[in-house]
Amino acid sequence: MTAPKNIAAHADSTGADVEKDVDSNLDAMLEGLLKGTPKLAQPGTPAEGQRCGLVAIVGKPNVGKSTLLNALVGQKISITSRKAQTTRHRITGMRTEGVTQFVFVDTPGFQTLHGNALNKSLNKTVVGAVADVDLILFVVEAGSFTPADARVLALMGKSIPTLLVANKLDNVHRRGDIAPWLQEMQTKHTFAEFVPMSAKNPKDIARLLGICEKFLPEQAWWYSEDELTDRSEKFLASELVREKLFRLTGDELPYTSTVVIDKFEEEPPQRKGQKRLLRIAATIVVERDGHKAMVIGDKGERIKRIGMETRVELEKLADAKVFLELWVKVRSGWADDEARVRSFGYE
């Protein structure tokens, strides 16, 4: 998938003078922490030649991994939702800056609450993603470290450099409170660097890219310069339907609901100046009749809105005209059925 013509810019934010002073102190404290921490061998200064490498983004559910991936790539390729456990696949996003190509891998949040076939598949994806990369971004909420975070951190080996990405820093009212937390975090793992940040702040994203670059090997790029993801438009369509589904049903609908693409056809423009047409039919799979009624809504209003919002966003991302049909089917217990989980596209 190539970059569309119009990419929305993130809103920048600046703090007061006292906030700048706190940030300066925090930077100094981070530098001191890193000097006093046993470290993996640090990479050298990037050479004139090309650099390219894999960067895995891992963490517990709902810590902002997908938002971070979209910001790092510079374009939405992974769905986001306040509802936990919305990312279910290994999603690769690319960004090429100067001589460096970053290949980011967003993973599902590591599941610890339920041992069904779906969650086992998601966890297998996480473990596989961290096994063979050049750098790991371990994402946590700034100032927080829960047992769920600890279980994800236990997956991290010591042979691959790992950055502690303290995300959602904008939710911390007093930046000075982060200092003792960071000192505690350095005892939990040999992190290569600490990166307090907000994925919504473009300056923080630029800083994180600069840090990641140092860890990527010198080698030829794997993708063309304008590619953003290795996922197809068909996959993106199913993910966007699922995103709108969860956003418009809130906590009422179990996260096990999924979306299957039944038809995806592309028609070329009929005349010069026209856009190509995508004809898509998708089925929303739920586990109970009550969930089906919830998705359809009163007089079909909710499913119409899911379809409309998906179509509008997909037309923008794919730079095409989209015709979308949605259906709802009940498949009880599908998340516990390994064969059905695989048939719905999970690894």
C-alpha positions as CSV (number, residue, x, y, z in Angstrom):
1,M,0.0,0.0,0.0
2,T,1.4,3.4,-1.0
3,A,1.0,6.7,0.8
4,P,-2.2,8.5,-0.1
5,K,-2.1,12.1,-1.3
6,N,-3.5,13.7,1.9
7,I,-2.0,12.7,5.2
8,A,-3.4,14.5,8.3
9,A,-0.8,16.1,10.5
10,H,-0.8,15.6,14.2
11,A,-1.5,18.6,16.4
12,D,1.7,19.8,18.2
13,S,1.7,20.8,21.8
14,T,4.1,22.9,23.9
15,G,4.4,23.2,27.6
16,A,5.0,26.2,29.9
17,D,8.5,27.3,31.0
18,V,8.3,25.3,34.2
19,E,7.4,22.2,32.2
20,K,10.5,22.8,30.0
21,D,12.6,22.9,33.1
22,V,11.2,19.7,34.4
23,D,11.8,18.0,31.0
24,S,15.4,19.2,31.1
25,N,15.9,17.7,34.5
26,L,14.2,14.5,33.4
27,D,16.6,14.3,30.4
28,A,19.6,14.8,32.7
29,M,18.3,12.1,35.1
30,L,17.8,9.7,32.2
31,E,21.3,10.3,31.0
32,G,22.6,9.5,34.5
33,L,20.5,6.4,34.7
34,L,21.8,5.1,31.4
35,K,25.4,5.8,32.4
36,G,25.0,3.8,35.5
37,T,23.2,0.8,34.0
38,P,25.0,-2.2,32.5
39,K,24.2,-2.0,28.8
40,L,24.3,-4.1,25.7
41,A,26.9,-3.2,23.2
42,Q,25.8,0.1,21.6
43,P,25.6,0.4,17.8
44,G,27.9,2.8,16.0
45,T,27.2,6.0,14.2
46,P,25.1,5.4,11.0
47,A,27.2,5.3,7.9
48,E,26.5,6.9,4.5
49,G,25.0,3.6,3.2
50,Q,21.4,2.4,3.7
51,R,20.1,1.1,7.0
52,C,17.1,-1.2,7.4
53,G,15.8,-3.3,10.2
54,L,12.9,-4.8,12.1
55,V,11.5,-3.0,15.2
56,A,8.8,-4.9,17.2
57,I,6.3,-2.9,19.2
58,V,5.1,-5.0,22.2
59,G,3.1,-4.4,25.4
60,K,0.0,-5.4,27.2
61,P,-3.4,-4.6,25.7
62,N,-4.5,-1.0,25.4
63,V,-1.2,0.8,26.1
64,G,-1.2,2.7,22.8
65,K,0.8,0.4,20.5
66,S,-1.4,0.8,17.4
67,T,-1.5,4.6,17.9
68,L,2.3,4.6,18.2
69,L,2.7,2.5,15.0
70,N,0.4,4.9,13.1
71,A,2.4,7.9,14.3
72,L,5.8,6.2,13.5
73,V,4.7,5.3,10.0
74,G,3.0,8.7,9.5
75,Q,-0.3,7.2,8.3
76,K,-3.0,5.1,9.8
77,I,-2.4,1.4,9.1
78,S,-3.5,-0.2,12.4
79,I,-6.9,0.2,14.0
80,T,-7.2,2.0,17.4
81,S,-10.0,1.8,20.0
82,R,-10.5,2.5,23.7
83,K,-11.6,-1.1,23.9
84,A,-8.7,-3.4,24.8
85,Q,-7.5,-6.3,22.6
86,T,-8.5,-4.8,19.3
87,T,-5.2,-5.5,17.5
88,R,-5.2,-9.2,16.5
89,H,-2.6,-9.6,13.8
90,R,1.1,-8.9,13.3
91,I,0.9,-5.7,11.3
92,T,4.0,-4.4,9.5
93,G,4.4,-0.7,8.8
94,M,7.3,1.0,7.0
95,R,8.8,4.4,7.1
96,T,11.8,5.6,5.0
97,E,13.7,8.7,6.2
98,G,16.9,9.7,4.5
99,V,19.1,6.6,4.2
100,T,17.1,4.6,6.8
101,Q,14.1,2.3,6.4
102,F,12.3,1.4,9.6
103,V,10.2,-1.7,9.4
104,F,7.8,-1.6,12.5
105,V,5.9,-4.7,13.6
106,D,2.8,-4.0,15.7
107,T,1.7,-7.0,17.8
108,P,-1.5,-7.9,19.7
109,G,-1.5,-7.2,23.4
110,F,-0.3,-10.2,25.2
111,Q,-3.3,-12.0,26.6
112,T,-3.4,-13.3,30.2
113,L,-7.1,-13.5,31.2
114,H,-8.5,-16.2,28.9
115,G,-6.9,-19.3,27.4
116,N,-9.2,-19.8,24.5
117,A,-8.0,-20.7,21.0
118,L,-8.1,-17.0,19.8
119,N,-5.9,-15.7,22.7
120,K,-3.5,-18.6,22.2
121,S,-3.2,-17.6,18.6
122,L,-2.6,-13.9,19.5
123,N,0.1,-14.8,22.1
124,K,1.8,-17.0,19.6
125,T,2.0,-14.0,17.3
126,V,3.6,-11.8,20.0
127,V,6.2,-14.4,20.9
128,G,7.1,-14.9,17.2
129,A,7.4,-11.2,16.6
130,V,10.1,-10.7,19.3
131,A,12.2,-13.7,18.4
132,D,13.9,-12.3,15.3
133,V,14.1,-8.5,15.3
134,D,16.8,-5.9,15.6
135,L,15.1,-3.8,18.3
136,I,12.1,-4.1,20.6
137,L,10.0,-1.2,21.8
138,F,8.4,-2.3,25.1
139,V,5.5,0.1,25.6
140,V,4.0,0.8,29.0
141,E,2.0,3.7,30.4
142,A,4.3,6.3,31.9
143,G,4.4,5.8,35.7
144,S,2.7,2.4,35.7
145,F,3.9,-1.2,35.8
146,T,1.3,-3.8,36.3
147,P,1.5,-7.6,36.6
148,A,0.3,-7.8,33.0
149,D,3.3,-5.5,32.0
150,A,5.6,-7.8,33.9
151,R,4.4,-10.9,32.0
152,V,5.1,-9.2,28.7
153,L,8.5,-8.1,29.9
154,A,9.3,-11.7,30.8
155,L,9.1,-12.5,27.1
156,M,12.0,-10.2,26.3
157,G,15.4,-11.9,26.0
158,K,18.7,-10.1,26.8
159,S,20.2,-10.5,23.3
160,I,18.0,-8.0,21.5
161,P,18.2,-4.3,22.5
162,T,15.0,-3.1,24.1
163,L,13.8,0.4,24.6
164,L,11.4,1.3,27.5
165,V,8.8,3.5,25.8
166,A,6.9,5.2,28.6
167,N,3.9,6.3,26.6
168,K,1.0,8.6,27.5
169,L,3.4,11.0,29.2
170,D,0.8,13.7,28.6
171,N,-1.5,12.0,31.2
172,V,1.1,12.5,33.9
173,H,0.4,15.8,35.7
174,R,3.7,16.1,37.4
175,R,6.7,15.1,35.2
176,G,8.9,15.0,38.3
177,D,7.0,11.9,39.5
178,I,8.4,9.9,36.6
179,A,12.0,10.0,38.0
180,P,11.6,7.5,40.9
181,W,9.5,5.3,38.6
182,L,12.2,5.2,36.0
183,Q,14.8,4.4,38.6
184,E,12.7,1.4,39.6
185,M,12.2,0.3,36.0
186,Q,15.9,0.1,35.4
187,T,16.1,-2.8,38.0
188,K,13.5,-4.9,36.0
189,H,15.4,-5.2,32.7
190,T,18.6,-4.1,31.0
191,F,17.0,-1.5,28.8
192,A,19.1,0.1,26.1
193,E,17.4,3.4,26.6
194,F,14.4,5.0,28.3
195,V,12.0,7.1,26.2
196,P,9.3,9.0,28.1
197,M,6.9,10.3,25.4
198,S,3.4,10.8,24.0
199,A,2.6,9.0,20.7
200,K,0.4,12.1,19.9
201,N,3.4,14.5,20.0
202,P,5.2,14.8,16.6
203,K,8.4,15.9,18.4
204,D,8.4,12.8,20.6
205,I,7.9,10.6,17.5
206,A,10.8,12.3,15.7
207,R,13.0,11.8,18.8
208,L,12.0,8.1,19.0
209,L,12.8,7.6,15.3
210,G,16.3,9.1,15.8
211,I,16.9,6.7,18.7
212,C,15.7,3.6,16.8
213,E,17.9,4.5,13.8
214,K,21.1,3.8,15.8
215,F,20.1,0.2,16.3
216,L,19.4,-0.8,12.7
217,P,22.0,-2.6,10.7
218,E,23.6,-1.3,7.5
219,Q,21.9,-3.1,4.7
220,A,19.7,-2.5,1.6
221,W,16.1,-1.5,2.1
222,W,13.5,-4.3,1.9
223,Y,10.7,-2.2,0.5
224,S,10.3,0.6,-2.0
225,E,10.4,4.1,-0.5
226,D,6.7,4.9,-0.8
227,E,5.4,1.7,0.7
228,L,3.6,2.0,4.1
229,T,2.5,-1.6,4.9
230,D,2.8,-5.1,3.7
231,R,-0.9,-5.6,4.5
232,S,-3.5,-5.6,1.6
233,E,-6.4,-3.3,1.1
234,K,-8.7,-6.3,1.8
235,F,-7.1,-6.7,5.2
236,L,-7.4,-3.0,5.9
237,A,-11.1,-3.1,5.0
238,S,-11.8,-5.8,7.5
239,E,-9.8,-4.0,10.2
240,L,-11.6,-0.7,9.6
241,V,-15.0,-2.5,9.9
242,R,-13.9,-4.0,13.2
243,E,-12.6,-0.7,14.5
244,K,-16.0,1.0,13.8
245,L,-17.8,-1.9,15.2
246,F,-16.0,-1.7,18.6
247,R,-16.1,2.1,18.7
248,L,-19.9,2.3,18.1
249,T,-20.8,-0.6,20.5
250,G,-18.5,0.3,23.3
251,D,-18.2,-2.3,26.1
252,E,-21.5,-3.9,25.2
253,L,-20.0,-6.2,22.5
254,P,-17.5,-8.9,23.5
255,Y,-14.0,-8.4,22.0
256,T,-14.3,-11.9,20.4
257,S,-16.6,-10.5,17.6
258,T,-14.7,-10.4,14.3
259,V,-15.1,-9.5,10.6
260,V,-14.7,-11.7,7.5
261,I,-14.4,-10.3,4.0
262,D,-16.6,-12.3,1.7
263,K,-16.0,-10.4,-1.5
264,F,-13.3,-7.9,-2.5
265,E,-13.3,-6.8,-6.2
266,E,-11.5,-3.9,-7.8
267,E,-12.8,-2.2,-11.0
268,P,-10.6,0.2,-12.9
269,P,-11.8,3.8,-13.7
270,Q,-14.3,4.0,-16.5
271,R,-13.1,7.4,-17.6
272,K,-10.1,9.5,-17.3
273,G,-10.1,11.4,-14.0
274,Q,-12.3,8.9,-12.2
275,K,-11.2,6.8,-9.3
276,R,-11.1,3.0,-9.3
277,L,-14.0,1.2,-7.6
278,L,-13.7,-1.3,-4.7
279,R,-16.7,-3.6,-4.2
280,I,-16.6,-5.2,-0.8
281,A,-19.0,-7.5,1.1
282,A,-18.1,-8.3,4.7
283,T,-19.7,-10.4,7.5
284,I,-19.6,-9.3,11.1
285,V,-19.4,-12.5,13.2
286,V,-20.8,-12.5,16.7
287,E,-21.4,-15.2,19.3
288,R,-25.1,-14.6,20.4
289,D,-28.4,-13.5,18.8
290,G,-28.4,-10.6,21.3
291,H,-25.1,-9.4,20.0
292,K,-26.5,-9.5,16.4
293,A,-29.4,-7.3,17.4
294,M,-27.0,-4.9,19.1
295,V,-24.8,-4.6,16.0
296,I,-27.8,-4.0,13.7
297,G,-29.3,-1.5,16.0
298,D,-32.8,0.1,16.0
299,K,-34.1,-0.1,12.4
300,G,-30.6,-1.0,11.2
301,E,-29.2,2.4,12.2
302,R,-26.1,1.2,13.9
303,I,-24.9,-1.2,11.1
304,K,-25.6,1.6,8.6
305,R,-23.3,3.9,10.6
306,I,-20.6,1.3,10.8
307,G,-20.7,0.9,7.1
308,M,-20.8,4.6,6.4
309,E,-17.8,5.5,8.6
310,T,-15.8,2.5,7.3
311,R,-16.5,3.5,3.7
312,V,-15.6,7.2,4.2
313,E,-12.3,6.3,5.9
314,L,-11.4,3.5,3.4
315,E,-12.1,5.8,0.4
316,K,-9.6,8.3,1.9
317,L,-6.9,5.7,2.7
318,A,-7.2,3.7,-0.5
319,D,-7.9,6.8,-2.8
320,A,-10.8,4.9,-4.4
321,K,-14.6,4.8,-4.6
322,V,-15.9,2.2,-2.2
323,F,-19.2,0.2,-2.3
324,L,-19.6,-1.7,0.9
325,E,-22.2,-4.3,2.0
326,L,-22.3,-5.5,5.6
327,W,-24.0,-8.6,7.1
328,V,-24.2,-10.0,10.6
329,K,-24.0,-13.8,11.4
330,V,-24.0,-15.7,14.7
331,R,-21.2,-18.3,15.2
332,S,-21.4,-19.4,18.8
333,G,-18.1,-20.4,20.4
334,W,-15.9,-19.6,17.4
335,A,-13.1,-18.2,19.6
336,D,-12.7,-21.6,21.3
337,D,-12.6,-23.5,18.0
338,E,-9.0,-23.7,16.7
339,A,-10.1,-24.7,13.2
340,R,-12.6,-21.8,13.0
341,V,-10.0,-19.4,14.4
342,R,-7.7,-20.3,11.6
343,S,-10.4,-20.1,9.0
344,F,-11.1,-16.5,10.0
345,G,-7.5,-15.6,9.2
346,Y,-5.7,-15.9,12.5
347,E,-2.3,-17.6,12.6
